[in-house]
């Protein structure tokens, strides 16, 4: 018989250590009158980086390198 420490997160039972049990192995769960300090889950940072990559056209990358110079010449002439 094996005893594990864990907690109930409101939906499922979460073990605090590795479970050495096999699939479909029977368990006895004992609920104690003790509580653990709730650890807030780390939220994944939301970033915009790469969000427009699906619109990228690799065939135009070479033209991008000189796009600003071409636009200035087009607008102001080659002075």
ABEGO torsion letter per residue (X at the ends): XBBBBBBBAGABBBBABBBBBBBGBBBBBBBBABBBBBBBBBBBBBBABGAAAAABBAAAAAAAAAAAAAAAAAAAEBX
